[in-house]
């Protein structure tokens, strides 16, 4: 068990005078950059500013120990000095501040201090606090998986992952989830907690029990902890040296708890005078490394007043030149806004993914569960970098029992047998923590792995929604295509199984409403096989919705179509042709709409049934062509009637096909309630065959 230690500045240091002076230069440059941005903000020439003032000593020390372009870094918004030390230039930082097209972090898409640089392995930062921890664990886990699988390209033997935070974000659950997994897997993650005592206006003792995060962490096995005065550069360098060395030697994760100051307010939108007494601010000023470190350099004979003055003059000129450069840079043009929402390199809607007309069927018809399983086996044989993990997805967690037990393979058996064939390094169980699954998957995908992860039930996906919406979906766009995370997220959803409130949810619209995500929802075993293969071979993050009710239905069985069978995204399927009414639907309501259409035919109503198959993108061309033919349309979906996915389809039809409509667009959907357990309740709540039949006949009478 690691115990926190407090490092004090030694009387001597192994660093040379040149290294110490270079460290001071970086610290001073960081502060002058903060000051320049504050000036520009007050002149209304930039629009946001948040500083790293007071954090320069620990961050410069950290930057000296992290290998730029070899190690990986996930800094937080105060890490200006760290990024400068790794190689980001003052001009590049000011490009970000002015929103220039040349900004290497985001191309003008993110606010200042959202660091990112592909050349230095600085992963694109986002605004939510704490989301970076699990991604750091995933990036470090990639080095573990690579070693287990004998993959060397893109990896170095002793690489580490740096991740930093303020003390406030250590209250986030994802911080604790990341520590748990980093310790459990003995991953080379180096955490730096920059504790300046305040999370905006909330003091540390309100955020953290006992007011000291490193004391709370002392019982985590294998976690090496250093507590240090982060305003003392020499002590900070010594603490960082020990921590990084511990991680490089693969002993496990390390955490440096650095006590720093915040001489400026949280940001220019904040005024700390309103909640911090003058005595606190004066005490901070006395510890300011920009004031204390040069005095120490002179006292120890490492520099002179004249040499430091010359250095400051050179830095001031550099900042001024960088400012002039940045203010002349052009802004990104409006026609670039759609660039990198999705991959500009691989089109899952293209012909390369359309082998649907050439299946190579073998065997007897089988279920959706079996054909999903077969697809994953095919793809894992094809690509050694595909990893499958989630809750209960492995056959056996304790691998010594693998040969003697049948194995679990998921609660619905979709992943059964994968671990037995591909081993526990590629198929493994995660903690019962949905954000942990998605966050780690993002990190693994950033390193070139292809995670195909499972969220056991859609109903419990919400702890992962921050990672899905603010991280996974935005990664490519916010980094201007510098970084991407093409993760496939499989999850079960839907009702008709007597699953009540918490096993029947169908909120696909929350994901189709999220740019950057592809959303897929097959209704048959064959479609599931072909669409999953496209999802895995694609280059975008995918939410792959698998309806529990459809897993083992006999009517949607199919033979195995071969290892190259793919269905492109955005290609709907006309399940039944008709001339009088178009019904647009997907998932479990396809069969209900089809049965109702066959009944309606007995009364002379000819209904065309379209299965969308993918919800984002959706096949507008096929739908609109059908509506122009039939002039009447029903949109059927399992979600609640109001604000559901079908409302968007109905609105698009009204926009594009109004001139062809002979009746209003009608919807068939669930009631605006939750799903009840009792059969009578579930049947009344979810759309049934009779609901579709009534809708068809009502439209014909209009």
N, C-alpha and C positions, 0 to 999 in steps of 0.2 A: 504494500500500500504506500502510495506516495504521500509525502507530507509537505505542505507549503514551507518555503524558506524565503527569508528576506535577504536579498543581496544588497550589500552596501558598497559604496565606491571604494575600490582598493587604492592604496597609496601609489601604486604604479600600475601600468597597463602594458600589455604586449603590443599594442598598436603603435605604429611609428608616428612621428610628428607629422609626416605627410598625410597619413590616414586620418589623424585627428583633425588636421586643418581641413581636409576634404569633407569630413563629417560636419564640421562647423559651417563650411560653405553651403552644403546641402540644406542644413537647418535654416540658415539665414535666407537662402533662396526661397525656401518654402514659405517663410514668414512674409517676405517681400511680395511673393505672389498673392498671398492672402490680402495683404494691404492694397495691392494694385486692383484686385477684383472688388474690394470694398469701395475703392474710389470710383471704379467704373460703374458699379451698381448705383452709387449716389448720383452719378451723372446720367443715369438711365441708358447706359450703353450696353449693359448686360442686365439680366432680369431676375437673377437669383444668386445668392452667395452663401456659402457655408464654409467655415474655416477649419483648418487643422492646427490652429495656433495652440501652443502649449503641449502638443503631442510630438513635436519635432524630434526630440532626443530618442525616444523609444522607436519611432518609425524609421529614422535614419539608421539606427543600429540594426533593426530588422531587415531593412533593405540591403545592408552590407552582408548579411548572412544568407539571404535568399538568392539563388542562382537565376538570374534573369534569362528567360527563354528556355530554361531546363526545368526548374521547379515551376509550380503553379500557384497563383495568388488570387484570392478573393478578398480584396480590401473593402473597407467601408468608407463612407464619405469624408472622414477626417484624415484619410491616409495620403495626403498630398506629398509629404516628405518621403514616404515609402515609395510612391510611384516615381518621383523624381530620381530617387536613388537607383531604381531599376532601369531607368533610361528614358522615361517619358520627358519630353522637353517642355520648357516654359511656354513656347509657342503652341505646342499641341494642347496644353492645358487651357490656354486662352482661346484656342479655336473652339474648344468645348464651351467655354463661358459665353462667347459671342454667338454660338450656334452656327458655326461655319460648316460648309459642306466638307471641308478638309479635316474635320475633327475625326481622329482615328478611333475614338471611343464609340461614337454613335452616328457620325455624319450629321450632327445637329439635331438629333432626335431626342436626346435626353438633356436634363438640366446639368449645370456644372457639378463637378465632383462626383459624378457617376462614372468611375474609372473603368477603363477597358482598353486593352491593347493586345492585338493578336501576336505581334512579334515578341512580346515579353511574357506571354501566357498569363496576362492579367485578364481574368474573365469579366465580361460585361457586368457591371453592377446595376442593381435596381434599387428603388426607393424603399420597399418594405424591409423593415429591420428584422434580421434573424433568418431570413430565407436562405442566405448564403451558406449557413453551417452545413446543412444536409448535402448541398451540392459539393462542398469541400470534401465531405466524407466519400461521396460517390467518385470524385476525381481521384482521391487517394485509394479507394477500393479498386479502381481500374488498374493501378500498378500491382496490386495483389493478384487480381484475376489474370493479368498478363503474365505474371511470373508463374502462376499455377498452370497456365495453358501453354507456356513456352513462347509467348509472343514478346518480341524484343523491339520491333520497329515502333518508334515514337515514344519509347520509354527509356529511362536511365535507371541504373541499378539502385542508386540511393536518393532518388528524388523525394522531395517533401512538398506538402501543400500548406501554404500559409493562408489563414483566415483570421480576420480581425473584426472587432466589435467594440462598441461602447459598453459600459457596465449595465446600461438600461436594457439592452437587447438580450442580456443573459436571462431575463425573465421570460422570454419566449419559449414555448414548449419545444420548438424545433432545435433550440440550443441544447436542451437536455436530451432530446432524441439523438442528436448528433454525437454528443459525448458518449452516450450509451453504446452506439454502434462503433464509434472510433475505438473505444476501449475493448469492446467485444471482439473486434477483428484485428486489434493491435495495429491500427493504421497510422501511417506517418503524417499526421496532421499536426501543425503547429498553430495553436490558438493564441492570439494576442488580445487581451482584454484591456482596452484603453480607458481606465477608470478615472474620469475627471470629476466624479462626485455628483453629477447631475444628468438626468435624462430630460432634456429641455429644462423644465422647472422642478422636476420631481427628484428629490435627493436620494442618494443610494440606499439609505436605510429604509426608505419606503418601497423601493423596488426589490431589495434583496434582504432576506431574513438575516439579521445580524450585521448587515451592512458590508459583508466581505464575501465575494463570490468564491475566491480560492479556498477559503475555509470550508465552505459548503461542499466543495468538490473533492475534498481530501480522501474520501473513502472509495473513489472510483479506481478499480484495479488497473494498474499499468499506466495511469495518468501521471506524468511527471509535471510537477507544479513549481513555478518560480514566482515569487512575489517581490517586486522591485520598485524603487523610486524611478518612475519613467521619465522624470525630468533630469536625471543624472545619466548622461550619455555613457560614461565608462561603465557604470554598474549595469545599465541596460544592455550594453554590448556583451558583457560577461554573461548575463542571464540568458540573452538570446542565443549566445554561443552554446551554452549547455543544453538549452531546449532543442535547438536545431540538431545538434549532434546526437541527442537521444533519439530523435525521430529518424535521422539518417541511418542510424544503426539498427533500425527496425525493432526498437524496444517497445514502441507504442506511441500514442499521441502525447504531446506536451502542451502545457498552457503557461503563458507568461502573463501574470496579472500586474499590469504597470499602473502605478498611481501617477497621474498626470494632472495638469491644470487646464482650465478653460478661460483664458484671459479675455476673450471676446464672448459675446452672447452666443446662444445656440446657433443662430443664423441672423441675418439682417432683418428677419421678420420677428425677432424676439428682442426683448429688452431685459437683461438679467438684473438690472438695478431694481426692478419691481419685486424680486423675490430673493435676492442675495444681499446680505449686509455688506457694508464697506469693509469691515474687518476681514471677511472671507476673501474678498477681492484683493485686498492688500497683501494677505498671506500668500495668495497665488502669485502675485507679482514678484514677491521675494524669491520664488522658486522657478521663475521663468527661465528656461534653458537658454534662450537667446541672450539673456543678460548674464547668467551665471557661468555658462560654459566658456565664453571667450576670456573671462577673468581667470578661470582655472588654467586655460591654455597658456596665458601669459605667466601666471604664478609658477607653473611647472616648467617653464622654459621651452614650451613647444611653439610659441609664436611671440610676436612683438606687437605693440600697439600699431606700429606703422604697417606691418604686414597684414594685419586684420583690417585696417582701414582701407588698404589697397584692394583687398579681397571684396570688401563691401561695395566699394566703388565699381568694381568690375561686375558684380552681381546686379547692382542697380542699373547699369548700362544694359545688361543682358535683358532684364525685365522690361525696360523701356523699349528696346528694339523688338522684343517679342510682342509687346502691346501694339506697337505700330503695325507690325505684320498682321496680327489677328484682326485688327479693326479694318483692314483692307480686304480681308477674305470674303469671297462671295457666299451668300446663303445657299442652302440646297434649293433647287427649283421645285415648284409644286408638282411637276410631272413625275417626281421620284417617290411620291408618298406610298405607292403600292409596291415599290421594290422591296423584296425580301419579307413581305407578309408571309408568303409561302416560298418554298425553295425555287429559286430561278434556274436551278440546274437540273432538276428531275421533275417531270410532269406526270403525276399518277393518273391523269385523265388521258394521257397520250396513247398512241398506237402500240408503243412498246409494252404496255400493260394490258393489251387486249388480245388474249388468246382464247376468249370465251367460245369462239366458233370452232375451235379445234381441240376438244377434250380427248383424252386417251383413257377411256373408262376401263377399269378392271374390277373384278370382284362383284360381290352382291351389294345392293343398296344398303346404306347404313345411315346412322344418325348424324346430326349436326355436331354432337360431342365428338364422335369418331373422326369426322372429316376436319374439324378444327385441330384435333390432336395430330392427325396425319400431316396437315400443313406445317405445323410447328416442327415435326420431325424432319420433313423434307428440308425446311429452311435451315434448321440447325445443322444438318449434314452438309448443306451448301456453304454455310458461313460460320466459321468457328467463333466469330465475335458476337453471335447472338446469345444473350443471357436471359434466362427466365427466372423471375423471382416474385415473391409476394407471400401472402399468408396461406399456409398449408399447401403450396403448389408442389413441394418436393414429395417424393415417394416416402422417404424416411429422413429425418434430420440427423439422427445418429447413424452414420453410414456403416458402422459395423454390423447393423441389422439388415442392411439393404438386400442381401442375397437370400435371407431367410423369411422375409415378409412380403406380402403382396404389394404393399405401398398405398399411400393415400392419393397423391396426384390431384389435389384440389377437391373441394367439397362436392363438385359436380363431375370429377374425374377427367376434366378436359386436359390436364397436364400429366395424367397417369403414364408412367413408363419413361418419361423424359429423363428423369434423373438416372434411372437404371442404364439408359443408353449413353447419356452424355456426361454423367458424373456430377458430383456435388459442387464442382467449381463453376459449372454453368447453369445448374438448376438448383435453387436453394430457397429456403424459407426466410422470410423477413420477420422482424418484430411486428406485433400487432399495432401498427402505427402507419396510417395511410400516407401522411405527409412524408414519413421516412422512405416509403417505397418510391414515391415520385421524385423527391429531392435527390436521393441517391441515383435514381435512373438518369436524371438530368446530368449529374456529374459523370457518370459512366459514358453517356452518349457524347459528352464534350470531348472525351478521350478516344472516340472512335468505335466504342462498343455499340451494339444494337440491343438495348434492353426491350424485352417484350414482357411487361409486368402485368400482374393481375391485382385488381382491387376486387376483393371477394364478392361484395355486394354494392351496387350503385348507391343504395340507401346510406352507405357509410363512407362515401367518397368525399364528403364535405370537409373533413380535416385536411385533405390534400388540395382543396380548391385554390388556396393561395399559391401553392407550387404550380398547379395546373394553369391558372389564369394569369398570374403576375410573373411567372418565371418560364415555364415550359413554352407557353404560347408566344411570349414576347421575345424570347432569346434571340432569334434570328433578326427580327425587325429592329429591336432596340440597339443591336450591335452593328446594324447596317451590313448584315451578312458575314460578319467576321466570325461569329460563333453560331452553332446550331445544335439542337438536341432532338433528333428524330426518334423519339420514344414511342412505342406502341403500348397503349394502356387498354388492356382487356378488362371489361367489367360486365357482370350480369345485371340485368335490369328487368322490370316489368311485372305485371300481375297475372291473373288467371291461374294462380297456384294456391289460393287461399293463404296468402302470405301476410295479409293485414298491412298495417301502416308502414312497417319498417322492412318489408321484403317485397314491395310492389311499386317502388317509385320509378318514374319515367321522365325525369326532367331533362331531356336531351337539349331543349332550347337554351339552357344555360351554357352549353358548350358550343352549339351552333352560333350563338351570339358572340362567341369569342374569336376574333380574328387570329389566324395562325394555327388553329386546330382543324384537322380533318375529322369528320364525324361519320361513322359507318354503322349501319344497322341492317344486317342481313335477315331474311325471313326463311331461308331454306338452307339445308346442309351444303348443297353445291355452291350457292352464293357465298356462304360463310367461308368455305375453303378458298375460293378465288379471290375474295376481297381481303381476307387476312394475308394472303401471299402478297398482294399489291401493297398493303399497309407496311409489311415488313421490308419489302424491297424499295419502298419509297424513301423520301428524304424529308418528310414533314412529321411532326407529332400527330398521332392519331388516337382518337377515342373510339374504341371498337366495342360497340354495344351488342351483347349476346343475350337474347331474351330467354330467360329460364324456362318458360313454357314451351319454347320451340326446341329445346335441346334434344328431346327424344320422341318427338311426334313422328308417327309413321307416314303421314301425308307429305312430309318435306324431305324424306330420305333421298339419297342419291348414291351412285357408285363413285368410287375414288377416281378423280379426273386426271391424275398424273401430276408430276412434280413441277410442271411449268404452266399450270392452269391459272390464269389471272383474269380478273374482271376490273376494268378501269373505273376509277372514281367518277362520279357524275354521269353514269350511264344507267338510266332506269330500265326496268323490264316490263314490257306489256304482258301481263299474266293472262289476260283475257281481252280479246278485241271486241269492240262494240261500236254502235252508231248513235245511241241516244243520250247516254250520260257517261261522263268520265269520272272515275273515282281515283283519287290520288292518295296513297297510303304507304305504310311501311311496317315492318315488324310483325307482331302477332295479329294486327288488325287486317293484314293482307288476306288471310284465309277467311276471316269473317266477312270481309267485303266480297270475296269471290263466291262464297256460298250464297250470300244474299243476291249477288248478280245472277247466279244460276236460277234461283227462285223467281227473281224478277222476270227472267226470260220466259217463264211459264205464263206470265201475264202480258207478254208482248213488249217488254222493256229491255232493250239491248244495252248492257252496261260494259264499258271498257274499264278494266282494272289495271292500274299502273302501280308497280312496286318501285319506290324510289331507290331503295338499296343503300344509297349514300345520302346523308342529310346535309353535309357540307363538304364538297359542293353538291348541288342537286341538279337534276337534268331538266332545265327550263325548256329546252328545245322540244323534248318528247312530250312534256306536259302541255305546253302551249299548242303544239300541233294537234294533240288529241282534243283539247278544248275547242279549238277552231273547227274541228270536225263535228263534235257532238253538241256544242253550244250550251251544255249544262254540265255542272261539275260539283262533286262532293269531295271534301277533303276529310279523310279519316285518320285519327291519331289517338293513341292511348293516353296521352297526357291530359291534364285538366283542360276543359274547353277554353277558358279565358287565359290569354297570354301564352298559349301553348305553341308548339312548333308549327302546327297547321295554320295558325293565324297568319304567319309570314307567307306561306304558300298561297293562301286565299287572297292576301293583299297583292301579291305579285300577279296573280291571275287577273284581279280586278284592274290593275295598272296596265297590263300588256294585252289583255284579251277582252276588254270591256265591249268593244264593238261587235264581238261575236257571241256574247252571252244573251241567251233568251230567258234566263232566270238568275236570281241572286246566287252567289257562291254559298253553298251550304256546308256546314261542318258537322261531323259526327265525332264525339270525343267523350272523355270521362267527365263526370260531374266535378264541379269546383269544390271538392271535398278531399279528404284522405280516403284510402282504400280500407274498407272494413274486412274483418275476418270471417264473419258468418256468411255462408254462401249466398243467402238472400241479399245481403248488403253488397258483397262484391259484384254480384250479377247486375245489381241496379246501378252501381257506380261506373263500372267499366263498359265500353261500347260492345254491344252484342250484335249478332246477325240480324235480329229484328230491328235494331236501330238503323242499320244500313238499309234494310228493306223499306222502312218508313221514309227514309230520306230520299230514296230513288223515286218512290211513288209520289211523294210530295212535289218533287221537282217536275215530274211529268205532268202534274195537274196545274202547275203554275201558269 
